[in-house]
Amino acid sequence: MDALLFGKGLVLGVAIAAPLGPIGALCINRTLERGFWAGVAGGLGTAIADGVYAAMAAAGFNALGSYLDWIVFPLQVAGGLFLLSLGVTALKPRPEVSAASVQAHSLLSTIAATFLLTIANPATILTFAAIFAGLGLAAGEGGWEGVLLVAGVFFGSLAWWFFLSGAVTVVRTRLPEGFATLVSRVSAFILIAFGIIALLHAALNAI
């Protein structure tokens, strides 16, 4: 069970980090300009912020304590619908995005800058709250499960940035046309799959 929760976190971490938005474009640019570790540094700040928001969502559910038994069904339904919405939205064509602009020259300053850029979007916590509710963690499975899922989200996000920076380092150019669209669609289908699983969990709990 522990390995399964950690694995879910890994998959979700990748699915959330993978769509190539401004941070992804920044990571690619830094890799091309300054090398592999500069690209990873840009992604690490985002991975840390993802972990922080995931931990906040887990802490929120733990704080609700015994009240979760009363609201677990609507939480799972809302979480499943939200995940489906995220997935469907990600399937729609997206305009080309510009890289985020950060005035950072060292690896540490790059990590700090991308962390601040990511943490500045508090709506991200809604995504993680929906994920936790949909996966049934809101049903009061305990703090250790929350730690595992948060760790999985962080390492999944970080793994994606290692992969992206490594791929750009190998090809030494911008990634092939259509790569961003493919990644976005794969990420969207993962989110839709978890949304469906969440709704199925809710239906089973209601029986």
Secondary structure, 3 states (H helix, E strand, C coil): CHHHHHHHHHHHHHHHHCCCCHHHHHHHHHHHHHCHHHHHHHHHHHHHHHHHHHHHHHHHHHHHHHHHHHHHHHHHHHHHHHHHHHHHHHHCCCCCCCCCCCCCCCHHHHHHHHHHHHHCCCCHHHHHHHHHHHCCHHHCCCHHHHHHHHHHHHHHHHHHHHHHHHHHHHHCCCCCCCHHHHHHHHHHHHHHHHHHHHHHHHHHHHC
